[in-house]
Amino acid sequence: MWLVASILSAFFGGITAIFAKCGIKDTDSDVATALRTIVVLLFSWIMVFVAGSAHTITSIAPKSLLFLALSGIATGASWICYFKALSLGNVNKVTPIDKFSTVLSVLLAILLFHETEHLIVKLAGTAILTIGIFLMIQKKTNAGEPKKNGQWMIYAILSAVFAALTSIFAKIGITDVESNLGTAIRTCFVLIMAWLIVFAKGKQGQVKNINKRELGFISLSGLSTGASWLFYYYAIQNGIVSVVVPIDKLSIVVTVVFSYVVFKEKLSAKAFAGLCLMVAGTFVMAIWA
């Protein structure tokens, strides 16, 4: 069941980037992140009450709460960097670098959680993933695309680092906590961090001027994120981190397909080869690890 949850997480995660890109054409990325977090939070708590796990919140251990909080803070930092990168660069350029968090997560899971079963297969799959990611990274600016002095790449790298920490902190924090409740609790911390950034930068006044169409896409992005998280943290809780994370990152396939259909962003032959390697590396770990 956790494998199915990982796949569903990947699908909803993939369409999140597309909705988000549509929602930040004229909207500041920090403001968009803060608004979509409200949608994710509402969705998460609705699922908590549907699952009937709200009453267990008082029995959560302090250690679990701490790591859920750290996971939420890391997620907030990852989101802020990711959507800033999306606002500056091409979806097909930003997403592959962000997916490097897969490699970091697998290596950290092996070191911290001693997930060493089928270690050679996991390392081989990770190596294939890494090669694929580097092949997909395109530094050349496309015709008509404004130059951003590589800022998008810096934000994308930071997004990957924080995303990797998110998975590790969540695995520790969600132990003995119902997955829907764990997701909802950590989202509270994401929301706090996102709005602190907005107010710290004095951008709160921009909220009332957001285009309704973009607000709709931001909301859809929040809903798809919420769905992705619920499936992801169920899989993290019940499965193997070093297998769940790579499968979840297959969301890049969904993102690439939709970015071609919606934004007409085409992959070069080199980038397509990299995508194939990323998929191959993921299947190696999912099937044989």
Secondary structure by P-SEA (a helix, b strand, c coil): caaaaaaaaaaaaaaaaaaaaaacccccaaaaaaaaaaaaaaaaaaaaaaaccccccccccaaaaaaaaaaaaaaaaaaaaaaaaaacccaaaaaaaaaaaaaaaaaaaaaacccccaaaaaaaaaaaaaaaaaaacccccccccccccaaaaaaaaaaaaaaaaaaaaaaaaaccccaaaaaaaaaaaaaaaaaaaaaaaccccccccccaaaaaaaaaaaaaaaaaaaaaaaaaacccaaaaaaaaacaaaaaaaaaaacccccccaaaaaaaaaaaaaaaaaaccc
